[in-house]
Amino acid sequence: MTTAGPLRRASENATEIVSTLVTGVWLAALFTGQDWWLGFMLFGYVVLVPLTALLFGDRDEMEEWRDDQWGESADATSERDTGSDDALSTLRDRYARGELTDEQFERKLETLLETETLEDLEERDRELLSERE
């Protein structure tokens, strides 16, 4: 086995490795009666693990984290096909174009905000269709 194999695996799993080390150190400090374990735990999970994820993490994970922290990127907006953000954007666009009345927009927005998952929305649609029939 070559040296590149373990090094490559270590860099691919750097976030998990750092998380494990942070957990091990603060647990050892806690069980040995050290006073600094809480500060280290907070520093480890708030600074070390996210920094490691940014430096060595998967590109998809980094983009997901960036979108969660700083809002959606322009390229992610064009690539999205589904999701509640996409549905909300579509709803806003339809309202802005005058395709929906104020009442329709408010009702659809309320429904969208109440819906937690796509499956919940599909179930609600099935119930509405069965009620109409």
C-alpha atoms as one frame of an Amber mdcrd trajectory, in Angstrom:
protein
   0.000   0.000   0.000   1.398   3.419  -0.926   1.665   6.495   1.267  -0.777
   8.384  -0.992  -3.606   5.993  -0.067  -3.768   6.737   3.662  -2.991  10.424
   3.128  -5.750  10.740   0.576  -8.211   8.971   2.890  -7.124  11.191   5.782
  -7.699  14.362   3.755 -11.087  13.064   2.562 -12.096  12.321   6.162 -10.383
  15.269   7.838 -13.600  16.699   9.274 -14.548  13.403  10.877 -11.021  12.933
  12.220 -10.960  16.403  13.792 -14.440  15.881  15.259 -13.310  12.618  16.838
 -10.134  14.185  18.222 -12.042  17.147  19.675 -14.528  14.779  21.314 -11.767
  12.564  22.685  -9.788  15.469  24.143 -12.699  17.158  25.891 -14.012  13.847
  27.233 -10.558  12.970  28.582 -10.313  16.410  30.169 -13.789  16.053  31.667
 -13.123  12.623  33.161  -9.733  13.644  34.566 -11.231  16.676  36.318  -9.686
  19.385  34.135 -11.396  22.780  34.302 -10.817  23.683  30.659 -12.857  20.898
  29.008 -15.933  23.076  28.292 -13.913  25.853  26.676 -12.060  23.358  24.531
 -15.283  21.629  23.524 -16.848  24.915  22.422 -13.698  26.029  20.608 -13.385
  22.640  18.926 -16.944  22.464  17.630 -17.360  26.162  16.834 -13.930  26.833
  15.301 -11.854  23.721  14.584 -14.471  21.434  13.042 -16.066  24.068  10.738
 -12.635  25.329   9.682 -11.547  21.798   8.854 -14.757  21.250   6.901 -14.108
  24.412   4.892 -10.516  23.486   4.159 -10.844  19.757   3.530 -14.567  19.064
   3.213 -16.489  17.795   0.250 -17.292  20.512  -2.289 -21.028  19.756  -2.090
 -20.933  19.985   1.700 -19.057  23.303   1.535 -21.581  24.758  -0.919 -24.453
  23.562   1.268 -22.866  25.125   4.352 -22.160  28.390   2.491 -25.722  28.554
   1.214 -27.077  27.953   4.720 -24.818  30.612   6.226 -24.779  33.322   3.559
 -27.864  32.789   1.455 -28.196  31.025  -1.810 -25.536  31.402  -4.478 -26.448
  32.339  -8.035 -25.256  29.049  -9.525 -27.205  27.052  -6.942 -30.360  28.973
  -7.848 -30.056  28.018 -11.511 -29.314  24.377 -10.671 -32.229  23.857  -8.291
 -35.306  22.069  -9.573 -37.234  21.338  -6.381 -37.541  22.368  -2.749 -39.450
  24.797  -0.629 -37.194  27.737  -1.585 -37.899  27.035  -5.237 -41.635  26.798
  -4.577 -41.586  30.069  -2.647 -39.637  31.758  -5.430 -42.097  30.478  -8.032
 -45.015  31.644  -5.927 -43.506  35.122  -5.584 -42.837  35.303  -9.327 -46.399
  34.311 -10.183 -47.749  36.921  -7.766 -45.432  39.592  -9.189 -46.595  38.785
 -12.740 -50.215  39.202 -11.649 -51.145  35.536 -12.127 -52.420  35.280  -8.536
 -54.765  37.477  -6.564 -53.841  38.602  -3.066 -56.104  35.932  -1.575 -54.671
  33.161  -3.761 -51.121  34.214  -2.949 -51.785  34.309   0.803 -53.551  30.927
   0.749 -50.776  29.273  -1.277 -48.096  30.886   0.892 -49.806  29.637   4.041
 -50.005  26.132   2.585 -46.362  26.249   1.544 -45.185  27.376   4.969 -47.255
  24.685   6.695 -45.794  21.974   4.476 -42.703  20.402   5.991 -41.834  17.955
   3.219 -42.737  17.183  -0.367 -44.555  14.058   0.842 -46.744  16.202   3.133
 -47.683  18.397   0.168 -48.488  15.397  -2.026 -50.631  13.907   0.739 -52.471
  17.200   1.177 -53.082  17.408  -2.586 -54.504  13.862  -2.597 -56.833  14.771
   0.270 -58.020  17.913  -1.519 -58.649  15.966  -4.737 -60.623  13.280  -2.903
 -62.706  15.973  -1.161 -63.541  17.612  -4.507 -64.656  14.279  -5.994
